[in-house]
Structure formats: structure tokens, C-alpha cells
Amino acid sequence: MPWFVYVLFSPASKQFYIGMTEDVEKRIKEHNTGKTKSTKGLRPWKLVHYEVADDRISARKREVYLKSGVGREWIRKRFKEAS
């Protein structure tokens, strides 16, 4: 089963959130219904990007990269219109 790395954007706070999951739709619902403590106060979230990974390890490596300084800069440049 594939894994996904996703990037969410909160128009209210102008912040991005990066995560990984096996079910993108379910995970976004959890973020937007307040079931995720770390993103609860920044709702609503909109999906701006996702990538498919072959396995959990590959997804985690990509998530770590996107959360790095270089990865965050890539996100800011690529999704400038979202913010």
C-alpha cells in the first residue's frame, strides 16, 4: 500500500503543515475537525500538495526533507500564491 507525504496550508494563520499518511482524505478530515492537537487551532486547512511514496520509510525521508530549512524554502517558493 502506498504512503503519501502532504502539505497543508492554513489561510487563517498563513502557515504550512507537512505530514505523512496512508489515507490523505481521512487525514485532512482529522486536521479540519480538530482531532489533531498540533493543528487544531489553525483550522481550516487546505491541501496544496501531496506526493506518493512506495513505502513508509521513503515517505518519512521525504517528510523530513520537506521539514528541513531547504524543504520549507521549496514549499514557500512553490506555493507562494497559497500564502
Secondary structure as UniProt FT lines:
FT   STRAND          3..10
FT   TURN            11..14
FT   STRAND          15..21
FT   HELIX           24..32
FT   TURN            33..34
FT   TURN            37..39
FT   HELIX           40..42
FT   STRAND          46..53
FT   HELIX           56..67
FT   HELIX           69..78
FT   HELIX           80..82
//
